[in-house]
């Protein structure tokens, strides 16, 4: 295919990726309006975000594998269609249960958009242009995640339903364009689908998210021993080794457990769980600002601009510094700065200027934690045949962190009935998560050790 044709394909994929990532965080500023509209508490309200992440996490490996079997084009169109159907259900919701159902369908469609788009690039683009195309997709994914709440705040003036109404015409355009522009790809029905793996993973993360969400941090010991919490946490703990055994035995596993033989992979995946928790915390910033600084919903959503602009500027800079200073030094510095930002938000949340400074510091840390350093590390540690699986593993692990983070923050805030102290404690808790992430970065390989690993790999 010629260069102009590839550019059209890339633009089409970018629109889909942007739309799917945008809806992760676009509900942030709408949460107060949705809460009033349906008359629900903060704990149930958090599932508007959490359910999207849960089904996004399920949809990612499911749709990626289906695209290998049935072809990229048909599954990409299916993903966009599911996203549109979920948006329509959300718009027409007459109960919170129906809204959550719509978000779940949105999530499973969006979960397939990013990996299928990446696979399309690997199939169609020549080797010398794949890196640039993948870099553009990753940048769009990261920035739109945080840009969502800002756009959501602007649209709220017309009603919270408009956050999802805009998806419908865009999805229709993408579907029609996909049918004409995207090339057909080969089908391979010989691939074995790891159904047992995806079912086990789905039950595990669902149980973990629900159990965490039901914890009352204001009365921790009593709540953790309740039937709404401990059975689900125990089930998740039991299923973790089961998932490991299932994936070891699978012919074409969902998760390449062999990668975990590397100490570096264990460290970076642990760090990425924390990264997901920090990402989830940014979704609640607009509501935090409304409670702490008495901002309007629109102005509160604009308070995410410091994070967005810092990430947009910081991402490319971090990429250039990576080769000079090594991923360990960059990761340590970024996560340490993130700690300071999170603690500022927690302790000095009543000060507008300190709140902005805290967000900028968080943006610097997120540029590091979700940017090129972790993917660079995984690329080095993954054997050539498992590099794609390694990148997919980062996505799954980070989504798991987002899922846990959404449930955890919702539980803490809900325990204090949405009062300021609940938000302050939630961000203080995420600050301690960032401390743990920083400690883990110390164990990463130095620049010299990474060079030796690359020499062995080649």
Protein Blocks (a to p, Z undefined) as FASTA:
>chain_A
ZZklmmmmmmmmmmmmmmmmmmmmmmmmmmmmmmmmnopafklmmmmmmmmmmmmmmmmm
mmmmmmmmnojklmmmmmmmmmmmmmmmmmmpcbfklmmmmmmmmmmmmmmmmmmmmmmm
mmmpcfklmmmmmmmmmmmmmmmmmmmmmmmmmmmmnojklmmmmmmmmmmmmmmmmmmm
pccddddfkbccdfklmmmmmmmmmmmmmmmmmpcfklmmlmmmpmklmmmmmmmmmmmm
mmmmmmmmpmbdfbdfklmmpmklmmmmmmmmmmmmmmmmmmmmmmmmmmmnopafklmm
mmmmmmmmmmmmmmmmmmmmmmmnopklmmmmmmmmmmmmmmmmmmmmmbmklmmmmmmm
mmmmmmmmmmmmlmmmmmmmpcfklmmmmmmmmmmmmmmmmmmmmmmmmmmmmmnnopak
lmmmmmmmmmmmmmmmmmmmmmpccfklmmmmmmmmZZ
